[in-house]
Amino acid sequence: MAKRGRLPAALPAPAPRNRSGVAREIGRRLPSRHGRTRMARPGHADNRLMPPDEYSRVNLSSDPIYRYLRITKGGPGGVPGRSSEQDLVDSPWLQRLRRIHQLQSAWWVFATAEHSRFQHALGAMHLAGEWARHLHPTLSATCSGTPSIALVEETMRMAGLLHDVGHGPFGHFFDENFLDTWGIDHEVIGRALITGPLAELVDGLGASPNGDFEPGERIDPRWVAYLIAGPDLDDFAAPAWLFALKPAMVGAYSADNMDYVPRDSYICGVAAGPVDVQRILHYSFVSDRGLTLHAHAAEALYMFLSARLYLYEQVYFHRTVRRIDLQLREVFRPTVELLLGGNPLERLDEYLMFTEWALLSEVNGWALGEGNARKRELGQAWADVVARKLKWRLVYQGHTDAVDVSGATLAAGREQFARMLRERLPARLRSIEFEVDVAAQESRAFNPLNETSDILLYDPLEDRYQQSQVLDLFRRLPVRMTLFRIFARDSEHSRELIKAANEVLATT
């Protein structure tokens, strides 16, 4: 049997510590990595320690979802480069987002939904950067010519920060009820801003919060513009590494929607179920087939997509939100035509000042008697919305999946759907006043059929890649969330409207 080592008779006595120990601690030398070393003199009036470099390079911003966000800053001791993230955050175009609600008209329904596009932009920047750092090793191994981790991280952070910079008052509602005149949306405007007024600041960046770019590296503003929207950028060929990262900004589980789902849920007070973003990020990687998710995160992804669907039903397309939107639709376009006058791309200086604050302040003046008769009429209509004097009442709601209705019915517009309803009403009621709302046709509507079709999953048991639509897990998602609603001034003819709607949807 091996002999046991002899234990010491006693532990050595600790070194004596005198009452001046605290002073000695104060006078310690800071590690060189924390900046210029300096020996503080105990008891001296000028007993200051030089701050670490990190404090000069990065600010912290509190956030309810991530606890803290890191933002680079310039100036003496700041990050290298002609600009920093703080310069972009403080720019008029980003500060403008403070005056545009994140949830267009839902803040009239959910008392706490007062957060803005600005807060979401900062959150998306943080999440995009964290994801980029995680993906960089597999991105570099897959795509030749991948830049440094700091540059890739910062490119994604800028895409997160600037992806909504083109939004107008009331967000997506502005896209669908004004910008549609020119066939553009907030992403088109955002790309114009990134490659225009904001290009110099983006080009001048030289570091991420976690490190400096390699010598000679810079961010091409077109990289950021390419990442923020689905369509290709005109006259631009994306390098392979950038192409591989695009789904992380515009895919079914992007930095954009993985920020707004938990953020909107938390701030609205709506429990949307567990959203395990960290698990999704951890089990994602870049393969030779693109952005890939390991099967170990499949359930987490399913829960996220389910939570996103739930938020659309309970918040974004809430019945009262839709009542407000219907009423706004009657006055929104003529109001914006008076205030802005034309295509924002042709009048960016005016668009910069055009926010929800500016719009609501102006129409409030009209409601109080300012301007001509047309403005006073519009002002009173806006006053009714602000006071929640809503004229439409919900009389029918149908929640279906695409498999339950014909393709022609699903593709029908509001006007066509209303016409089909009138044809099925008794002749004496075909002239009654009602409004049809097809929420699933809006640009922001979540369609699992389209948005999950290109999710790539890696199954380690079979050592193969699978498109998500072939997996039983994702078959549990509805093919499409479709909300058909009918609103009327009162419920007098609700029975006839319900019968007609059921016939149109073939749900009887």
PyMOL commands that set and color helices and strands:
alter all, ss='L'
color gray80, all
select helices_A, chain A and resi 21-26+32-34+53-57+85-89+92-99+106-108+117-142+149-162+172-177+179-182+186-194+199-203+221-227+240-245+247-250+255-268+277-282+295-316+319-339+344-346+348-353+356-367+373-386+402-404+407-411+414-424+427-429+439-441+448-451+468-470+472-475+494-505
alter helices_A, ss='H'
color red, helices_A
select strands_A, chain A and resi 58-63+67-72+207-208+211-212+284-287+290-294+393-400+434-438+456-459+464-467+482-488
alter strands_A, ss='S'
color yellow, strands_A
deselect
rebuild
show_as cartoon
